[in-house]
Amino acid sequence: QVQLVESGGGLVQPGGSLRLLCTVSGITLSNYALRWYRQAPGKEREMVAGMSRFNDNAHYLKAVEGRFTISRDNTKNTMSLQMNSLSQEDTAVYFCNAVRLGEDFWGQGTQVTVSS
């Protein structure tokens, strides 16, 4: 059974930082492209960061570029999203995603709320 479990969300003040962790079981994460998505109330889900399965090249939503960093730890089978300089516009449920041809796995999401 494949499971992706996010953790690390919570309430943070504007300008603060959070690190989201996605712990994966049932698949070998190094064989998958990795993505983080978010969905704010009343808005569509959007991809904020992605990383190729073949190398460490990452790409980011323009709104988070320079503030967010996606990473993977193949030895622990985890992926992370470091989020700095958070603003209220970053408030959303964040989801981790592992994908390759014919396979698409999602976590249940973790809430990130940026508020003073």
URFEN-V776873 format. One record per run of one state. SS is the DSSP state (h for helix, s for strand, l for the rest). FROM is the first residue (numbers start at 1). LEN is the number of residues. If there is no record, write none. Layout:
SS	FROM	LEN
SS	FROM	LEN
This chain:
l	1	2
s	3	5
l	8	2
s	10	3
l	13	5
s	18	8
l	26	3
h	29	3
l	32	1
s	33	7
l	40	6
s	46	6
l	52	6
s	58	3
l	61	7
s	68	6
l	74	4
s	78	6
l	84	4
h	88	3
l	91	1
s	92	9
l	101	2
s	103	4
l	107	3
s	110	5
l	115	2
